[in-house]
Amino acid sequence: MINRIILLLFLLFTFDLSYAAGTDNFSAGSGVQLKNNYFKQKKNTKKYQKLLKNFHNKYTSEAKSLALHDYVDFQNNIAKQMKNMKNIVNSFAGIHPTKKSVQYYNNFFRNTDRLYIFISSSIPISTLRNYAQIVSILKNKNIYFVMRGCVDSCHTIAPTKAFIHQIIALNKKGNKVLPIIHGIQIDPLLFRLYNIKRVPVFVYAKNVNPLNITRSQGWLKNLSGTPVFYKSAGDWSFKYHIEQLADMSRSQELADLYHQLNQNWYTR
């Protein structure tokens, strides 16, 4: 038995590593060739990977450029639609912002300051009417009411018109309305920019520099710089929201507004 094992080992070590079976051939010499082929293919693989990467970078860059162009066009179209929708809504609701010079009660905000009041039809009408009455008295060009979209849907304007009438109508016939400078804007981009998840929310924003005043102030590409802002959320009085924002921002402008809200004309 031991002799057979020794003989087998001897044959294995002295065998010339030749093998033949059909058309497949392998020899000790062909091992070197396989090794050379392996490194050659590896080198070619790296070459092709580099070419593929360059190809990917080139066309990825072009794709990004095209996507950005399409995105800008999309935002421009959205801005036009929002402007048209705002005009239609305000017109149906009886709001006609004057183009004449407005005598402001007190323009306590800087030109780059904004007070956005985010609302929806889910808020009690009594709360919204209180807000609207105060805004109409202040007559400040930097205060905006903002809705995310139309009531129910924008397929019909009637529900939105009825909702706004409830807020601003001064009599049952609705032929007299509160003088709100900007009316009530529909702007989902402002909701997104300030991350508004629930309403009502008061947002005091500083450093708002729109490049084009006809486009959304919620579109960052239409702003020079990024606004700094503070939020006060909840079904609270107008005065309470201003007090909270003044404390958070340490703004002298808001402190002045809060002082105005404590004057005799204001009782809420």
Secondary structure by P-SEA (a helix, b strand, c coil): caaaaaaaaaaaaacccccccccccccaaaaaaaaaaaaaaaaaaaaaaaaaaaaaaaaaaaaaaaaaaaaaaaaaaaaaaaaaaaaaaaaaacccccccccccccccccccbbbbbbccccccaaaaaaaaaaaaaaccccbbbbbcccccccccaaaaaaaaaacccccccccccccccccccccaaaaaaaccccccbbbbbccccccccccccccccccccccccccccccccaaaaaaaaaaaaccaaaaaaaaaaacccccc
